[in-house]
């Protein structure tokens, strides 16, 4: 197995050498933005497929803009860096890729301006985040989703994830798998690392971006599958907590969680308490697509080991 490597300070280095100084601004103040990109292993083809890399690059660029950060590499340069890094690491299993733009200045002071920015990427093996077969047992968190007027909710800001971490820990210490957070208006926002979709009367309902959700790439993928493949209607509107109790089905979407059914919320069974039929259909189709088993969706994927030079699309 090759020595694990990372992209750090403009070059590929052994992962153990990709270290920041303890005075780094991002370490002290959470002044960084990040992405999570999935690589999904197809054992039949002996290939690792990276999912919607360009969309993740576009989103980290948007996050950086919101946070007044400069990203000195082009989309194509980042795409090639991610491809080459994953290939160098040589993993033959599911992986998680973490690009990050961060305030790299080594100085004390609360601000975003007049600081240096840098870019890094690392990759690590990463299996199932939630159990996709059994489904997730969730609780409504006492921690409210951060409001966009406090920390930009549309940006994946490192410091913001203290909010998510508190909700996740609260849920797990209370015997649940995952948390569902409400916004400050009391409407359903999202999980600690996932978007939420409710199914009622055959319609897929998901909160709008104005309810402080992260605009999810996996969410949009699942909704596209639901519409294109199963002819289902999608509605974006606010959801009350109690409406989730009477949903026919609920599922969560995210880079880490993929598409995971929710089987219980606050000890109330969702539907009959087992993964819903529609959720399972979307999940199955999604897994086939991201592992390269559906030719019509290969455009979503970037193969790692086929030897072709990565070029702009």
MOSUL-V869268 format. One record per residue. PSI is psi in whole degrees, -180 to 180 (* if undefined). Layout:
((PSI) (PSI))
This chain:
((132) (156) (128) (135) (162) (163) (117) (127) (42) (8) (164) (128) (159) (138) (-38) (-16) (-5) (72) (143) (156) (148) (-14) (0) (131) (-43) (-35) (-37) (-29) (1) (21) (75) (159) (153) (171) (162) (122) (133) (138) (124) (124) (131) (105) (-33) (-40) (-10) (41) (145) (121) (122) (134) (120) (53) (-44) (-38) (-38) (-37) (-42) (-36) (-38) (-30) (-40) (-43) (-44) (-40) (-45) (-38) (14) (43) (149) (138) (108) (-6) (148) (165) (-42) (-37) (-40) (-42) (-47) (-38) (-46) (-47) (-49) (-38) (-48) (-41) (-42) (-37) (-25) (22) (139) (55) (173) (140) (166) (128) (131) (96) (148) (137) (129) (155) (108) (-4) (142) (80) (158) (138) (127) (107) (172) (-20) (163) (42) (152) (147) (148) (174) (137) (162) (138) (166) (144) (147) (143) (114) (-147) (131) (-44) (159) (107) (-21) (-50) (-28) (171) (140) (123) (160) (152) (122) (149) (-13) (124) (145) (136) (140) (148) (-23) (-6) (-60) (133) (113) (-21) (-8) (143) (80) (127) (-48) (-29) (-28) (-3) (-40) (-48) (-40) (-38) (-40) (-43) (-47) (-42) (-45) (-47) (-35) (-17) (10) (14) (168) (-35) (158) (149) (124) (141) (156) (-175) (-12) (-3) (8) (153) (131) (-75) (176) (-173) (-21) (24) (151) (164) (137) (129) (140) (121) (126) (39) (3) (134) (123) (132) (146) (148) (164) (-28) (-10) (25) (33) (157) (133) (100) (134) (-44) (-38) (-51) (-33) (-47) (-40) (-37) (-43) (-44) (-40) (-48) (-42) (-29) (2) (27) (150) (142) (136) (133) (110) (166) (146) (131) (154) (-46) (-24) (-31) (-31) (-26) (15) (149) (-41) (157) (140) (158) (148) (145) (162) (-45) (-44) (-11) (-126) (111) (121) (149) (127) (-12) (141) (122) (38) (14) (123) (140) (120) (-125) (10) (9) (162) (131) (155) (-48) (-43) (-43) (-37) (-46) (-43) (-48) (-43) (-41) (-47) (-38) (-41) (-46) (-15) (13) (19) (2) (102) (-33) (-13) (17) (-21) (-19) (-14) (151) (111) (148) (-43) (12) (-6) (-7) (142) (134) (130) (166) (143) (*))
